[in-house]
């Protein structure tokens, strides 16, 4: 999936722009807050993954990309949330 960030100075055009973009097949519009939360999760995952990799936590696992690492961390986080 390709993502694009658009900075808009004139907030009055946002409703019209959202209607136009939502009319396009395969396009979704996320609020800035949702985007910030996702970026925060990714940044935190990278930091945690880096620390765990330094401690050899992933020895023997097939993590061929950053996406693999982030997905592994999310799965572990979901398991931890279920234990609470």
C-alpha positions in Angstrom: 0.0 0.0 0.0 1.3 3.5 -0.9 0.6 6.3 1.5 0.7 10.0 0.9 0.6 12.9 3.4 -1.0 16.2 2.3 -0.6 19.4 4.2 -3.5 21.7 3.7 -3.4 25.4 4.8 -7.0 26.2 4.0 -9.1 23.8 6.2 -12.3 24.8 4.5 -11.5 22.6 1.4 -11.0 19.4 3.5 -14.7 18.2 3.4 -14.7 18.6 -0.4 -11.3 17.0 -0.8 -12.4 14.0 1.4 -15.5 13.5 -0.8 -13.4 13.5 -3.9 -10.8 11.1 -2.5 -13.3 8.7 -1.0 -15.0 8.5 -4.4 -11.9 7.0 -5.9 -11.7 3.2 -5.9 -9.0 1.8 -3.5 -8.5 5.1 -1.7 -9.1 5.6 2.0 -8.7 8.8 3.9 -7.3 8.7 7.5 -7.5 11.5 10.0 -4.3 13.0 11.1 -4.7 11.4 14.5 -5.0 7.9 13.1 -1.8 8.5 11.0 0.1 9.8 14.1 -1.0 6.8 16.1 0.2 4.4 13.3 3.5 6.2 13.0 3.9 6.1 16.8 3.3 2.3 16.8 5.9 1.8 14.0 8.5 4.0 15.7 8.0 2.2 19.0 8.2 -1.2 17.3 11.4 -0.2 15.6 12.9 0.9 18.9 11.7 -2.3 20.8 12.9 -4.5 17.9 16.3 -2.9 17.9 16.7 -3.4 21.6 15.5 -7.0 21.4 17.7 -7.7 18.4 20.7 -6.4 20.3 19.8 -8.9 23.1 19.5 -11.7 20.5 15.8 -12.3 21.2 15.2 -13.1 17.6 18.0 -15.7 17.2 16.8 -18.4 14.8 13.8 -16.6 13.5 13.3 -15.7 9.9 12.9 -12.0 9.9 13.8 -10.8 6.4 12.3 -7.3 6.6 11.3 -4.5 8.9 7.7 -5.5 8.2 8.4 -9.0 9.5 9.9 -7.5 12.7 6.9 -5.1 13.2 4.4 -7.9 12.6 6.2 -10.2 15.1 6.3 -7.4 17.7 2.6 -6.7 17.1 1.7 -10.4 17.6 3.8 -10.6 20.8 2.1 -7.4 22.0 -1.4 -8.9 21.3 -0.4 -12.0 23.3 0.8 -9.8 26.2 -2.5 -7.8 26.1 -4.5 -11.0 26.3 -2.5 -12.1 29.4 -3.6 -9.0 31.4 
